[in-house]
Amino acid sequence: MASSDRSIFDAALAAIDPHEMARKDLRKNLPKRFWKEVTVSEVDGGFAILLDGRPTRTPNQRPVLLSNASHAEKVADEWRKVGEFLDPSEMPLTRIVNSTIEGVKNTMAETAADLAKYAGTDLLCYRATSPTRLVERQMVLWDPPLDWALERHRWRFNLAAGVMHVPQPQETLISISDRAQAITNPFYLAALHVVTTLTGSAILAFALAEGPFSAEDIWTAAHVDEDVQMAIWGQDEEALARRARRFSEFQAAALFLAEQK
């Protein structure tokens, strides 16, 4: 790979905002695909993704190594599917890998603390009082993860009607923090953090990672308010487009979590 190709590639991954790219035609600013073959190779320390035999690196030139061969193959598939142009917005697995290597790997404690912080204002704890359809859907979709959290971890949460803050039991918050801090796999922690931020719920993130819930279950639970509102007032195409972009990130994170249950 020529150095000029590498610098263009790094700039694309580092500087292009994928959400803005989804809304604008920036194709003319994207680098063209410059490789033919994508392979995965086992090396000391993990599995590398090779473009025409050369290992990929993060935007800051750190080697991309994954500890899980299956995950490496799935990331490699993203590279294989690249068309004429290299569009980072269509490579959510690669973005998670890069952010893990360049960020989470070096800030494990801080990332775990930020994740655990969500439990203090978790989405599932704030219940609607109307309309009846929303109240019922929240109960159907939110109560099972809460019941699982109580049975599995003894995490007990206080529920509130409306949006006024309700404090959570200190023992629950400490236990969640301890659980997050105990994670040693940076890719797992990064994926768990992505799910937490996308759903607004640490409960849903842990339920996906450790519980009997599918990715579809968790994603639907995280958007119950939005779905009910659209059922009543009609679909919001812009909101659905934003949701589709977030869903690609969610699916990528869910993949990293699924094979480690």
N, C-alpha and C positions, 0 to 999 in steps of 0.2 A: 504494500500500500504506500503510495507516494505521500511524502510529508504534507504536501498541499491538500491532498484528499483528507488526511487525518485532521488537519486544522479546520477544514470546512465541516467535517463531521462533528468535531468537538463543539464548534460554535453552534451547530444546529441543536445538539442536545442540551447545551448549557443556556442558550439565550432565547430559544423560541418557547413562548408560552403555549402549551398545547390547547388550552381553553380558548385563547384568542385565535389560534390557528383554525379551530373548528368553526369559528364564525366568519373567517375571512379567507379569501383566496390568496394564500401566500406561496403557492406552488413555485412561482418564478424565483423565490428566494431559497428554495430547498435544494440541497445538493442531490445530484443524481446517484443512483446506485453504482458503486464502483467495485463490486465483488461478484463473483460467479458462484462460488461454492461455500456453503456454511457447514461446518462440522463441529463436533464436540470431542474434546480430547482430555483424557485423565492425566493430570500432572500432579507434581508434589503440592499438596495442600488443597486439591479439589478438582473441579472440572472446568476447563476453559472453553470458550466459544471462539472458533477460528473462522476468519474470513479469508478465503484463499490461502489457508495455512498460517495466517498471522493472527495472534490473539487480540481480542477486542480489549479496549481499555475504557475507563470512565472518562468523562469530559476533562477531569483533572489528571489524566494519565495514570490512574491506578489500575492494576491488573483486575480483570473481571474473573473471579473464581467463585464457583458455587460448590457447596459441600454435597448437594443432592444431584445425582446424575439425571433423574427424571425432570427436575426443575431446569437443569441446564439444557436439556433437549427442548423443553417448551419455550425457553427464551430463544434458543437457536431457531425454532420455528418462526418466531417473529421476524428474525432476520431473513429467513428463507422466503417469507411472504411479502417482503418489501418489493414494490413494483419499480417503476422507473425512477421515482423520487424517494428519498429517505425522509419520512415524516414521523418524527418522534411522538406525535399525538396518537399514532396508531401502534405504539409499542409500550403499553402499560407495564408489562413485565420487566422490560429493559429499564424503564424509569425507576421502578421499585428497586431493582438490583443496584443501579447506579447510586440512588439516594442512600441505600443501605451501606454500600461500601464507602461512600464519601462522607456520610453523615452519621447515621444511626450506629454504625460499628464503633464509632469513636465517642458516642454520647449515649451509651446504653442506659445509664442511670437517669439522665435527664429525659430521655424518650419514655422510659417506663413511668416516671413521675408525671409527665404530661398526660399520658394515657390514663393513669389512675385518677387524675384530677376530674375527669369526665364523670366519674361515679358520684361526685358531689352534687351534680345537677343533671343527672341522667335523664334522657328523653322519656324513658318508660315510667318515670315517677310523676309526670305531670299530665293529669287526665282531664279531658274535656268534660264539660257538663251538658253540652248540647252541640249538634243535634243528636238525637237518639241513635241514629245510624253510626255516628262516629264513636259515641260512648261504647256501643256494643262491639264495634270492630276493634277498638283499643283493648277491650277486655279479652277478646278472642285471640288477638295476635300478641299482646304484651304480657298477659298473665303467665303463659307457659314458660317463657324465658325467665321470668321472675321466680316461678316455682322451681325451675331447674337450679337457679342460682342458690336458692335457699337449701334445697336438698343436697346439692353437690358440694357447696362451699360454706353453707350456713351464712350466706350473705342476705341479711334482712334489710329491706328498704321501706322507707316511709313514702306514702303516696299523697299527692296534693291535688285538689280540684282547682284547675286554672294554672296560672303561671307564677304565682307568688312562691318565692323560694321556701323550701322545706328542708331543714337540716337532716342529714342521714346519720345513722348510728356510727359512732366513732370506731367501734370494733369492726364494722363492715368496711369502712374506708381504709383502715389499717391493713386488714386482711387482703383487700384488693391491691393495695400498694405493695405489700409483701409478695403477692403472687406475680405481679408485673416485674418487680425487681429481681425475682428469682429466674427469669427467662435468660438463658445464656446464648441462644441462637439469634444473631442479629437480624437475619432474614425473617424469622418467625415474629420477632418483636416489631419489625418494621411493618409487616403485613397486618399484625394485630392493631397497630397504631393507625394504619390507613383505614381499616374497617371502623375503628372507633370514631375517627374524625368524620368519615363519610356518613355514618349513621347517627352521630351525636350520642352514642350509647356504648359505654364500656360493657354493660350487661350483654348487649347483642353481640359485641365482638367476642367476648369469652364464650358465649353460647354457641357461636359459629365455630370457634376454634376447638372447643372441648365437648360440646353437647351434641345431642341427636338432631340438630337443626340443619337443614340444607341452606345453601346460599340463597335460594329463592325465598325460603321462609324468612330469613333475616332481612333481605332487601325489601320484601313486602311489608314487614313489620315496621321498618324504618320510614316508610312512605305512606302509612295508613292515613294520616291527616290529609296529605296531598291528594291521595286517591279518592277519598270521600268528597273532598271539595270539588274535584273535577267531575265526579259522578253527579253532583248536585248542579254545578254551574257550567259544566262543559270543559272540554280539554283546553289546556294552555300549551300551544305548540312550542313556544319558547322554553317553557318550564320542562316539557318532555325532552327537548333537545339537550338541555343542561343535564337532565337526569340520565340520558343515554350516555353522555360523556363520563359522568361519574360512575356509571355502572361498569364501564370497561375497567376503570381503576379498581372497583370493588371486586370484579371477577378475578383480576390478576392477584389481588391480595388473598382472596378466598382460595385460590389455587395453592399458594404457598402454605396456607394453613391446613388444607384438607388432607394432605398426605402425611401430616404429622400428628393426626389425632390418635 
